[in-house]
């Protein structure tokens, strides 16, 4: 990703996460690495910048930096106070919702010997 585009993306994320101590640079590296690995590209195209931003925001929401950290309540009993939280094991990985958008950038790796 070009330095100017990366700085612009970092600025947008800093505005969004202004009250957090999150390492924005590392966050961007993680998202770009996932994008490049999934798509088999060597560089992030300009058209994917908004997708990278959306993926970074999703990662922060899933890690609890944005939004509330509350769990869904599955059961509440008032007599002798019983509260049971919903099972978190069904939570999908960060980027499952982005697969349909990522697939448009995916390329086929064909060995150059052919």
C-alpha positions in Angstrom: 0.0 0.0 0.0 1.3 3.4 -0.9 2.6 5.5 2.0 0.2 8.3 1.3 -2.8 6.0 1.2 -1.7 4.2 4.4 -1.2 7.6 6.2 -4.8 8.6 5.1 -6.2 5.2 6.3 -4.3 5.6 9.6 -5.7 9.1 10.1 -9.3 7.9 9.6 -8.8 5.0 12.0 -7.2 7.4 14.6 -10.3 9.6 14.4 -12.5 6.6 14.9 -10.4 5.1 17.8 -9.3 8.5 19.4 -9.9 7.4 23.0 -8.1 4.1 22.8 -4.5 3.0 23.2 -4.6 0.8 20.2 -1.6 0.3 18.0 -3.1 1.5 14.7 0.0 0.6 12.7 -0.1 -3.0 13.9 -3.8 -3.2 13.2 -3.4 -2.0 9.6 -0.5 -4.5 9.1 -2.7 -7.4 10.3 -5.6 -6.4 8.0 -3.3 -5.9 5.0 -1.6 -9.2 5.6 -4.9 -11.0 5.7 -6.1 -9.2 2.6 -2.9 -10.0 0.6 -2.9 -13.6 1.8 -6.5 -14.1 0.9 -6.3 -12.5 -2.5 -2.8 -13.7 -3.6 -2.0 -10.1 -4.6 1.4 -8.5 -3.9 -0.1 -5.0 -3.4 -3.4 -3.6 -2.1 -5.3 -1.9 -5.0 -6.7 1.6 -4.4 -10.2 0.2 -4.8 -9.8 -1.9 -1.7 -8.9 0.9 0.7 -12.5 1.2 2.0 -12.6 -2.6 2.5 -9.3 -2.4 4.5 -10.9 0.3 6.6 -14.1 -1.7 7.2 -12.1 -4.8 8.1 -10.0 -2.9 10.6 -13.1 -1.4 12.2 -14.7 -4.9 12.4 -11.5 -6.3 14.0 -11.7 -3.6 16.7 -15.4 -4.2 17.4 -14.8 -7.9 17.7 -11.9 -7.4 20.1 -14.1 -5.1 22.3 -12.2 -1.9 21.7 -15.3 -0.3 20.1 -18.8 -0.9 21.2 -19.8 -2.4 24.5 -18.1 -5.4 25.9 -21.4 -6.9 27.1 -22.4 -10.5 26.3 -25.9 -11.5 25.4 -27.8 -12.8 28.3 -29.4 -16.2 27.7 -31.2 -16.7 31.0 -32.2 -14.6 34.1 -33.7 -16.0 37.2 -34.7 -13.6 39.9 -35.2 -15.9 42.9 -31.7 -16.6 44.3 -30.3 -14.6 41.3 -29.2 -16.8 38.4 -27.7 -15.1 35.3 -26.4 -17.2 32.4 -24.5 -15.7 29.5 -24.9 -16.8 25.9 -22.2 -19.1 24.6 -19.5 -17.1 22.7 -18.1 -20.2 20.9 -20.4 -19.5 18.0 -18.7 -16.2 17.2 -17.4 -16.1 13.6 -13.9 -15.1 12.8 -13.4 -11.4 12.0 -13.6 -11.5 8.3 -16.2 -14.1 7.4 -18.6 -11.3 6.5 -16.1 -9.8 4.1 -15.5 -12.9 2.0 -18.0 -11.8 -0.7 -16.2 -8.5 -1.0 -12.7 -10.0 -0.8 -13.4 -12.6 -3.5 -13.6 -9.8 -6.2 -9.9 -9.1 -5.6 -8.8 -12.7 -5.5 -6.4 -13.9 -8.1 -5.3 -17.3 -9.2 -1.7 -18.3 -8.5 -0.5 -20.2 -11.5 3.1 -21.4 -11.6 5.1 -19.5 -14.2 6.6 -22.7 -15.6 3.4 -23.4 -17.6 
